[in-house]
Amino acid sequence: MSELRYLTLVNATGAALRTATFEERPHLVVPVVALIGDEVVHAVNSETPEFVPFEMLKKAAESWNGKPVTLGHPKKDGKQCSAQDDGIIASHGMGTIRGMHVDALTKKMLGEALVEKSRAKKLHPDMYADLVDGKSVEVSVGAMVVTDKRAGAFNGKPFKASWTMAEGDHLAFLPGGRGA
């Protein structure tokens, strides 16, 4: 069964933060660590921890490219939803993901969040200031996930299912938030 999942990791902002013009508007280009392969994670909307295989993540990484960057995970009628749902970009959107790929040595899914300056300032001025100052802001991926429901353990961490497929939906910035 395919489910929309949300995971949170601390991003890697600051070192290579720069500005660029994208679609004729000024953006911050924020480097991010979006997900790590061969890790046990506990998604916000999953009842149990799950294993994210590196080989699956390698196949899925590029599916996040071109998807929205949002302030928090989008919700509709009080429930988490896809960033592709009607009206979500207008209410939560503040940019685009690009360059998502995996690094074979670290098993990290890395990329850039193109954060539109005017939208970020309007949606969350303190977060925008933190980004400009090079401070870390937690990020979280939204994805459609298929699991195999097979339990196991990895590096001493138990899990109840493994991801067999993932399709990127969005990258959420969680200012002041603490994720999974």
C-alpha positions in Angstrom: 0.0 0.0 0.0 1.3 3.5 -0.9 1.3 6.1 1.9 2.5 9.6 2.2 5.3 9.8 4.8 7.1 12.7 6.5 10.6 12.4 7.9 12.7 15.0 9.6 16.5 15.3 9.7 18.7 18.3 10.6 19.8 20.0 7.4 23.2 21.3 6.6 22.8 25.0 6.0 25.3 27.8 6.2 28.6 26.7 4.6 27.7 27.1 1.0 24.6 29.3 1.3 24.3 31.7 -1.6 21.7 33.7 -3.5 20.5 33.2 -7.1 17.8 34.3 -9.4 15.3 31.6 -10.3 12.2 32.2 -12.3 13.1 35.9 -12.2 12.9 36.1 -8.4 15.7 36.2 -5.8 16.2 33.0 -3.9 18.4 31.7 -1.1 20.2 28.5 -2.3 20.3 26.3 0.8 22.2 23.1 0.8 20.4 20.3 2.6 20.8 16.8 3.9 17.3 15.5 3.2 17.5 11.8 4.1 20.1 9.1 4.9 20.1 5.6 3.4 20.6 2.4 5.4 18.9 4.0 8.4 16.0 3.3 10.6 13.6 6.2 10.7 10.2 6.9 12.4 8.1 9.0 10.1 5.7 11.4 11.7 2.7 9.6 10.3 4.0 6.0 10.7 3.0 3.9 13.6 6.4 2.2 13.8 10.0 2.7 12.8 11.0 1.7 9.2 14.2 0.9 7.4 15.3 3.1 4.4 17.6 1.0 2.2 20.4 2.9 0.5 19.8 1.1 -2.8 16.1 2.2 -2.8 17.1 5.7 -1.9 19.5 5.9 -4.8 16.7 5.1 -7.2 14.3 7.6 -5.5 16.5 10.6 -4.9 15.9 12.3 -8.3 12.1 12.1 -7.8 12.4 15.1 -5.3 13.9 17.4 -8.0 11.5 20.1 -9.1 9.1 19.4 -6.1 8.1 22.2 -3.7 9.8 23.5 -0.7 7.3 24.2 2.0 7.0 25.8 5.4 6.1 22.9 7.6 4.3 19.8 6.2 1.2 20.8 4.4 -2.2 20.1 6.0 -5.7 20.1 4.6 -8.7 19.8 6.9 -6.4 19.1 9.8 -4.6 16.1 8.1 -1.2 16.0 6.4 -1.5 16.0 2.7 0.6 16.2 -0.5 2.1 19.5 -1.4 0.5 18.8 -4.8 -3.0 19.3 -3.4 -5.0 22.3 -4.5 -4.0 25.5 -2.7 -1.1 24.1 -0.8 1.6 25.9 -2.7 -0.2 29.2 -2.3 -0.4 28.7 1.5 2.8 26.8 2.3 5.1 27.0 -0.8 8.3 28.9 -0.7 10.5 27.4 -3.3 11.7 24.4 -5.3 14.1 21.4 -4.7 16.9 20.8 -7.1 20.0 18.7 -7.5 18.8 15.9 -5.2 21.2 13.0 -5.4 22.9 10.5 -3.0 26.5 10.5 -2.0 27.7 6.9 -2.1 30.3 7.4 0.7 28.0 9.0 3.3 24.7 7.4 2.0 23.2 10.9 2.4 20.6 12.3 0.0 21.9 15.8 -0.7 20.5 18.7 -2.7 19.5 22.3 -2.7 16.4 24.1 -1.6 15.8 27.2 -3.7 14.0 29.3 -1.1 12.2 32.4 -2.5 13.3 35.3 -0.4 10.1 37.2 -0.4 7.9 34.1 0.4 10.2 33.0 3.2 10.3 36.5 4.8 6.5 36.6 4.6 5.8 33.1 5.9 8.4 33.0 8.7 10.7 36.1 9.1 12.7 34.5 11.9 13.5 31.4 9.9 14.5 33.5 7.0 16.9 35.5 9.3 18.3 32.2 10.6 19.0 30.9 7.1 20.7 34.2 6.1 22.8 34.0 9.3 23.9 30.4 8.4 22.0 28.8 11.2 20.7 25.2 10.8 17.0 24.8 10.4 15.5 21.3 10.5 14.1 19.9 7.3 11.7 17.0 6.6 10.9 15.1 3.5 7.4 14.3 2.3 7.2 11.2 0.1 4.8 8.5 -1.1 6.2 5.3 0.3 5.6 1.6 -0.3 6.8 -0.7 2.5 7.1 -4.5 2.6 5.9 -4.9 6.3 8.9 -7.1 7.2 10.3 -6.5 10.6 14.0 -6.6 11.4 16.8 -4.6 13.0 19.7 -2.5 11.7 22.6 -1.3 13.8 20.6 -2.4 16.9 17.6 -0.4 15.9 14.4 -2.4 15.4 12.0 -1.7 12.5 8.6 -3.1 11.5 8.9 -2.5 7.7 11.4 -1.5 4.9 10.8 1.0 2.2 10.6 -0.8 -1.2 9.7 2.4 -3.1 9.6 6.1 -2.5 8.5 9.0 -4.7 9.4 12.5 -3.5 6.5 15.0 -2.8 8.1 18.0 -1.0 10.8 19.2 1.4 9.5 20.9 4.5 11.4 23.5 6.6 10.6 23.2 10.3 11.8 26.3 12.0 12.0 25.8 15.7 10.6 22.4 15.2 12.0 19.0 16.3 11.4 16.2 13.9 11.4 12.4 14.0 
